[in-house]
């Protein structure tokens, strides 16, 4: 079962006998029936972000990860050097193969490189209208490189946003969508405005704000929620957004309410950052450590 399984079993054996058997049976049930979560995103050859980070997060949280590559990216901890979109027909074939065979309970979407790939994604999602979709709109790299053309941004917000259960833009992406925010109060207004404009729930991530405490704002069904987390002093933040959106999708696949899924995912990401803060993968902004537990 590996180190994680050994640790879990160790916890089980230390419990009172009255709770031992039902807890053990719950663990067996979860292991026997993990929810299938599909990530549709770009591939990161360095393993820190994209579908590689998604698969790690989904697996670490007890899900079964399926993946569809939308682009091959040339990147490492120093940044993105090149992006090669996958052929739209190939993306469509991958999606068909997954949806025709696996009981997908939630979808996470990352990089959508062009309109043709977007069309393939929308065609596939139209066949599974009840499956929740979490979209991390990858528009700008950490270094400021534009990863989506303006016409694709317009098409995404017109056609993809309304199909999503949740979108998770950061402040740079919100600004590109026409909703800049520089304070938590402005974040609430921006999230509320986007939710109304796009017909979806919005988690606006405030990691780019200054201060020792980070705040994210969720607008869901007309209600605003704030999630706070301490800022961890580390440069190892590569793949944070990918990990968060995948963790939320895994929570939804387990049947968690959106607010609960976001809170649990935020906690998981904070712990993954903390676990990986001293690691030295590469010469730049390193990844999180997804398998801390």
Secondary structure by P-SEA (a helix, b strand, c coil): ccaaaaaaaaaaaaccccaaaaaaaaaaaaaaccbbbbbbbbbcccccccaaaaaaaaaaabbbbbbbbcbbbbcccccccccccccaaaaaaaaaaaaacccccbbbbcccccaaaaaaaaaaaaacccbbbbbccccccccccccccaaaaaaaaacccccccbbbbcaaaaaaaccccccaaaaaaaaaaaaaacccccccccccccccbbbbbbbcccbbbbbbbcccccccccaaaaaaaaaaaaaaaacccaaaaaaaaaaaaaaaaaaaccccccccccccccccc
